[in-house]
Each structure stands twice: as structure tokens, then as C-alpha cells.
Amino acid sequence: EVQLVESGGDLVRPGNSLRLSCTVSGLNFGLSGMNWVRQAPGKGPEWVSAFNTGVGEIYYADSVKGRFTISRDNAENTLYLQMNNLKPEDTAVYYCATPAFAYWGQGTQVTVSS
């Protein structure tokens, strides 16, 4: 059974930072590309970032480029999202997801507010 468990969400002020984690079990994490996706209140899901395998291609949505950094620890089966200079518009539930978004975690809430 594939399981993804996110953590690290919190209430922070604009300009602050957070690091989200996603621990994965039930699949060969080292061979699996991974995604971060977020969903703001009242809106549909928005893809945020991807870390593919092979040569380690990394991609970001324009809305987070230069502020967010995706990384992974294959020995720990964990995906990370370092979020710096957070803005109120980053408020959302953040999910990690497997390739083709076949499996998702339960999400972790990030709220950016003064």
C-alpha cells in the first residue's frame, strides 16, 4: 500500500519560512518522481514543484520560482519543500503526490497571515 504523509505546515507571518516534509512508503521512492501540489481555499489544485528521477530534473511553478526549493532524501524516503519569503497567497493545503498524481497524502495546512 502506497502511503504519503506530509508534515511541517504552520501559521506564519509574511516573509517567514517553512519546510514541509513528505514521508513515502509502499513504493520504490528512489526511482519515483515526486510532486508538490497545493490547494487554496475555494480554488482548484495548483501544481507547485516536481523532482524527477534520472538526471534529477527539477521544475517550479512561476508563482514560487526563486522562493521555494524542492529536495529529496532517498535514504529516508522523504521529499521536502523549503518555502522562503512566504506570501499570503501561498496560503493553502500542501500535498505531495506521486507521478501522474496517482497517490496523494492527506495534506498539511500552510497559512501566511500577519
GROMACS elastic network, one bead per residue, 0.5 to 0.9 nm:
[ bonds ]
;  ai    aj funct       b0    kb
    1    25     6  0.77190   500
    1    26     6  0.51932   500
    1    27     6  0.80514   500
    2    24     6  0.74335   500
    2    25     6  0.57049   500
    2    27     6  0.61466   500
    2   103     6  0.72875   500
    3    23     6  0.80771   500
    3    24     6  0.57373   500
    3    25     6  0.52364   500
    3    26     6  0.62643   500
    3    27     6  0.85235   500
    3   103     6  0.77904   500
    3   104     6  0.79176   500
    3   105     6  0.68975   500
    4    22     6  0.62977   500
    4    23     6  0.56857   500
    4    25     6  0.66280   500
    4    26     6  0.88698   500
    4    95     6  0.89076   500
    4    96     6  0.71101   500
    4    97     6  0.76345   500
    4    98     6  0.88154   500
    4   103     6  0.77047   500
    4   104     6  0.63607   500
    4   106     6  0.75321   500
    5    21     6  0.79969   500
    5    22     6  0.52851   500
    5    23     6  0.52457   500
    5    24     6  0.66065   500
    5    25     6  0.88943   500
    5    95     6  0.87531   500
    5    96     6  0.80655   500
    5   104     6  0.86186   500
    5   105     6  0.52813   500
    5   106     6  0.65749   500
    5   107     6  0.75012   500
    5   108     6  0.88221   500
    6     9     6  0.83870   500
    6    20     6  0.70190   500
    6    21     6  0.54919   500
    6    23     6  0.65446   500
    6    24     6  0.89306   500
    6    94     6  0.80220   500
    6    95     6  0.68132   500
    6    96     6  0.69283   500
    6   105     6  0.63135   500
    6   106     6  0.69008   500
    6   107     6  0.57265   500
    6   108     6  0.58448   500
    7    19     6  0.87404   500
    7    20     6  0.57743   500
    7    21     6  0.52788   500
    7    22     6  0.64651   500
    7    23     6  0.85378   500
    7   107     6  0.77122   500
    7   108     6  0.57266   500
    7   109     6  0.86601   500
    8    18     6  0.71532   500
    8    19     6  0.60823   500
    8    21     6  0.61708   500
    8    22     6  0.89250   500
    8   108     6  0.69102   500
    8   109     6  0.83331   500
    8   110     6  0.83596   500
    9    18     6  0.73145   500
    9    19     6  0.78051   500
    9    20     6  0.63708   500
    9    21     6  0.89261   500
    9    93     6  0.83223   500
    9    94     6  0.80087   500
    9   107     6  0.88124   500
    9   108     6  0.51270   500
    9   111     6  0.78117   500
   10    18     6  0.77718   500
   10   108     6  0.82002   500
   10   109     6  0.63804   500
   10   110     6  0.51608   500
   10   111     6  0.62465   500
   10   112     6  0.83631   500
   11   109     6  0.81816   500
   11   110     6  0.61107   500
   11   112     6  0.58887   500
   11   113     6  0.72045   500
   12    15     6  0.84611   500
   12    16     6  0.63648   500
   12    17     6  0.77033   500
   12    18     6  0.81365   500
   12    86     6  0.81828   500
   12   110     6  0.78690   500
   12   111     6  0.62688   500
   12   112     6  0.50252   500
   12   113     6  0.62908   500
   12   114     6  0.77004   500
   13    16     6  0.57679   500
   13    17     6  0.86936   500
   13    86     6  0.76669   500
   13    87     6  0.81092   500
   13    88     6  0.82853   500
   13   111     6  0.83261   500
   13   112     6  0.53876   500
   13   113     6  0.50499   500
   13   114     6  0.50101   500
   14    17     6  0.85631   500
   14    85     6  0.68113   500
   14    86     6  0.52890   500
   14    87     6  0.50461   500
   14    88     6  0.63930   500
   14   112     6  0.57747   500
   14   113     6  0.61020   500
   14   114     6  0.64278   500
   15    84     6  0.70547   500
   15    87     6  0.64839   500
   15   112     6  0.87613   500
   16    83     6  0.84298   500
   16    84     6  0.62791   500
   16    85     6  0.54203   500
   16    86     6  0.56165   500
   16    87     6  0.84291   500
   16   112     6  0.85198   500
   17    82     6  0.74803   500
   17    83     6  0.54135   500
   17    85     6  0.60210   500
   17    86     6  0.61328   500
   18    81     6  0.81868   500
   18    82     6  0.60959   500
   18    83     6  0.52134   500
   18    84     6  0.66834   500
   18    86     6  0.81497   500
   18   110     6  0.86501   500
   19    80     6  0.68003   500
   19    81     6  0.55531   500
   19    83     6  0.59331   500
   19    84     6  0.85336   500
   20    79     6  0.82500   500
   20    80     6  0.55093   500
   20    81     6  0.50123   500
   20    82     6  0.64258   500
   20    83     6  0.78845   500
   20    94     6  0.84578   500
   20   108     6  0.81555   500
   21    78     6  0.66400   500
   21    79     6  0.57210   500
   21    81     6  0.65698   500
   21    82     6  0.88270   500
   21    96     6  0.87069   500
   22    77     6  0.83225   500
   22    78     6  0.54068   500
   22    80     6  0.62818   500
   22    81     6  0.86454   500
   22    95     6  0.83125   500
   22    96     6  0.63821   500
   22   105     6  0.80192   500
   23    76     6  0.77808   500
   23    77     6  0.58578   500
   23    79     6  0.64950   500
   23    80     6  0.88674   500
   24    27     6  0.75501   500
   24    29     6  0.69850   500
   24    76     6  0.87178   500
   24    77     6  0.55106   500
   24    78     6  0.61187   500
   24    79     6  0.79336   500
   24   105     6  0.89234   500
   25    28     6  0.80351   500
   25    29     6  0.75770   500
   25    77     6  0.71498   500
   26    29     6  0.83268   500
   27    30     6  0.87602   500
   27    31     6  0.86775   500
   27    32     6  0.79231   500
   28    31     6  0.56185   500
   28    32     6  0.64094   500
   28    77     6  0.86116   500
   29    32     6  0.50593   500
   29    33     6  0.78778   500
   29    34     6  0.86078   500
   29    74     6  0.65257   500
   29    75     6  0.89715   500
   29    77     6  0.57809   500
   29    78     6  0.81931   500
   30    33     6  0.81240   500
   30    53     6  0.75429   500
   30    73     6  0.85805   500
   30    74     6  0.52460   500
   30    75     6  0.80538   500
   30    77     6  0.73737   500
   31    52     6  0.87557   500
   31    53     6  0.61444   500
   31    54     6  0.80125   500
   31    74     6  0.89613   500
   32    51     6  0.89463   500
   32    52     6  0.71122   500
   32    53     6  0.62545   500
   32    98     6  0.72584   500
   32    99     6  0.71534   500
   33    50     6  0.72166   500
   33    51     6  0.56700   500
   33    53     6  0.52841   500
   33    54     6  0.88303   500
   33    56     6  0.87951   500
   33    98     6  0.66148   500
   33    99     6  0.57900   500
   34    49     6  0.84790   500
   34    50     6  0.56875   500
   34    51     6  0.54547   500
   34    52     6  0.63154   500
   34    53     6  0.85074   500
   34    79     6  0.76346   500
   34    96     6  0.71314   500
   34    97     6  0.59865   500
   34    99     6  0.59160   500
   34   101     6  0.87061   500
   35    47     6  0.76169   500
   35    48     6  0.74527   500
   35    49     6  0.56455   500
   35    51     6  0.64676   500
   35    52     6  0.83859   500
   35    70     6  0.89607   500
   35    79     6  0.87874   500
   35    95     6  0.82199   500
   35    96     6  0.55434   500
   35    97     6  0.50759   500
   35    98     6  0.62036   500
   35    99     6  0.70677   500
   35   101     6  0.78053   500
   36    46     6  0.89233   500
   36    47     6  0.64303   500
   36    48     6  0.53852   500
   36    49     6  0.51858   500
   36    50     6  0.63806   500
   36    51     6  0.88872   500
   36    70     6  0.84158   500
   36    79     6  0.89864   500
   36    80     6  0.89436   500
   36    81     6  0.77790   500
   36    94     6  0.69463   500
   36    95     6  0.56933   500
   36    97     6  0.62198   500
   36    98     6  0.89285   500
   37    45     6  0.65818   500
   37    46     6  0.55932   500
   37    48     6  0.50907   500
   37    49     6  0.70890   500
   37    50     6  0.89771   500
   37    93     6  0.84512   500
   37    94     6  0.58484   500
   37    95     6  0.51529   500
   37    96     6  0.61403   500
   37    97     6  0.71928   500
   38    44     6  0.85713   500
   38    45     6  0.56244   500
   38    46     6  0.52380   500
   38    47     6  0.64075   500
   38    48     6  0.66793   500
   38    90     6  0.86743   500
   38    91     6  0.87838   500
   38    92     6  0.58520   500
   38    93     6  0.54630   500
   38    95     6  0.58684   500
   38    96     6  0.85450   500
   38   107     6  0.84968   500
   39    42     6  0.82125   500
   39    43     6  0.63270   500
   39    44     6  0.58932   500
   39    46     6  0.59792   500
   39    47     6  0.87429   500
   39    91     6  0.84414   500
   39    92     6  0.51305   500
   39    93     6  0.52964   500
   39    94     6  0.65944   500
   39    95     6  0.82126   500
   40    43     6  0.54019   500
   40    44     6  0.71997   500
   40    45     6  0.74293   500
   40    46     6  0.82611   500
   40    89     6  0.82516   500
   40    90     6  0.78471   500
   40    91     6  0.61685   500
   40    93     6  0.63730   500
   40    94     6  0.87446   500
   41    44     6  0.83803   500
   41    91     6  0.81564   500
   41    92     6  0.65664   500
   41    93     6  0.82679   500
   43    46     6  0.85116   500
   46    61     6  0.87508   500
   47    50     6  0.83699   500
   47    60     6  0.83912   500
   47    61     6  0.68771   500
   48    59     6  0.83813   500
   48    60     6  0.58574   500
   48    61     6  0.51476   500
   48    62     6  0.85290   500
   48    63     6  0.80393   500
   48    64     6  0.71001   500
   48    68     6  0.89212   500
   49    58     6  0.73953   500
   49    59     6  0.54318   500
   49    61     6  0.61702   500
   49    64     6  0.84637   500
   49    68     6  0.85270   500
   49    69     6  0.83739   500
   49    70     6  0.68744   500
   49    81     6  0.86080   500
   50    57     6  0.79879   500
   50    58     6  0.56570   500
   50    59     6  0.51810   500
   50    60     6  0.66770   500
   50    70     6  0.73650   500
   51    56     6  0.64931   500
   51    57     6  0.59258   500
   51    59     6  0.66659   500
   51    70     6  0.68500   500
   51    71     6  0.72131   500
   51    72     6  0.79895   500
   51    79     6  0.88834   500
   52    55     6  0.77885   500
   52    56     6  0.53699   500
   52    57     6  0.51820   500
   52    58     6  0.63077   500
   52    59     6  0.84864   500
   52    99     6  0.87516   500
   53    57     6  0.68044   500
   54    57     6  0.74909   500
   58    70     6  0.75970   500
   58    71     6  0.88153   500
   59    65     6  0.86756   500
   59    70     6  0.86315   500
   60    63     6  0.80771   500
   60    64     6  0.65856   500
   60    65     6  0.56150   500
   60    66     6  0.87888   500
   60    68     6  0.80396   500
   60    69     6  0.84256   500
   60    70     6  0.85545   500
   61    64     6  0.56865   500
   61    65     6  0.61139   500
   62    65     6  0.51442   500
   62    66     6  0.86449   500
   63    66     6  0.89109   500
   63    67     6  0.88291   500
   63    90     6  0.89693   500
   64    67     6  0.54922   500
   64    68     6  0.56266   500
   64    69     6  0.87706   500
   64    83     6  0.84905   500
   64    90     6  0.86084   500
   65    68     6  0.61805   500
   65    69     6  0.81944   500
   66    69     6  0.78080   500
   66    84     6  0.87434   500
   67    82     6  0.82338   500
   67    83     6  0.61051   500
   67    84     6  0.51338   500
   67    85     6  0.62309   500
   67    86     6  0.77544   500
   68    81     6  0.66762   500
   68    82     6  0.54846   500
   68    84     6  0.60155   500
   68    85     6  0.85577   500
   68    86     6  0.89323   500
   69    80     6  0.80655   500
   69    81     6  0.56494   500
   69    83     6  0.65756   500
   69    84     6  0.84166   500
   70    79     6  0.75068   500
   70    80     6  0.56749   500
   70    82     6  0.63628   500
   70    83     6  0.87839   500
   71    78     6  0.87126   500
   71    79     6  0.60179   500
   71    80     6  0.51423   500
   71    81     6  0.64900   500
   71    82     6  0.80420   500
   72    75     6  0.89810   500
   72    76     6  0.85283   500
   72    77     6  0.76858   500
   72    78     6  0.57565   500
   72    80     6  0.57533   500
   72    81     6  0.86963   500
   73    76     6  0.54155   500
   73    77     6  0.60087   500
   73    78     6  0.53102   500
   73    79     6  0.64412   500
   73    80     6  0.81536   500
   74    78     6  0.64535   500
   74    79     6  0.81702   500
   75    78     6  0.79071   500
   76    79     6  0.87601   500
   79    96     6  0.80381   500
   83    86     6  0.65560   500
   84    87     6  0.89895   500
   86    89     6  0.82662   500
   86    90     6  0.64629   500
   86    91     6  0.87266   500
   86   112     6  0.67352   500
   87    90     6  0.53721   500
   87    91     6  0.75772   500
   87   112     6  0.60971   500
   87   113     6  0.79457   500
   88    91     6  0.56528   500
   88   111     6  0.73412   500
   88   113     6  0.57451   500
   88   114     6  0.84573   500
   89    92     6  0.80863   500
   89   112     6  0.75675   500
   90   110     6  0.75201   500
   90   111     6  0.74230   500
   90   112     6  0.66953   500
   91    94     6  0.89316   500
   91   109     6  0.78084   500
   91   110     6  0.53926   500
   91   112     6  0.54405   500
   91   113     6  0.82410   500
   92   108     6  0.84378   500
   92   109     6  0.60939   500
   92   110     6  0.55197   500
   92   111     6  0.65933   500
   92   112     6  0.88432   500
   93   107     6  0.57563   500
   93   108     6  0.53822   500
   93   110     6  0.60157   500
   93   111     6  0.84709   500
   94   106     6  0.87929   500
   94   107     6  0.52195   500
   94   108     6  0.52897   500
   94   109     6  0.62750   500
   94   110     6  0.70507   500
   95   104     6  0.65127   500
   95   105     6  0.58108   500
   95   106     6  0.68038   500
   95   108     6  0.66888   500
   96   101     6  0.87708   500
   96   103     6  0.84470   500
   96   104     6  0.58655   500
   96   105     6  0.58637   500
   96   106     6  0.85773   500
   96   107     6  0.73372   500
   97   100     6  0.81499   500
   97   101     6  0.52475   500
   97   102     6  0.70900   500
   97   103     6  0.55031   500
   97   105     6  0.66709   500
   98   101     6  0.50851   500
   98   102     6  0.58468   500
   98   103     6  0.54178   500
   98   104     6  0.67819   500
   99   102     6  0.64066   500
   99   103     6  0.80132   500
  100   103     6  0.83314   500
  101   104     6  0.67355   500
  104   107     6  0.80107   500
  105   108     6  0.87555   500
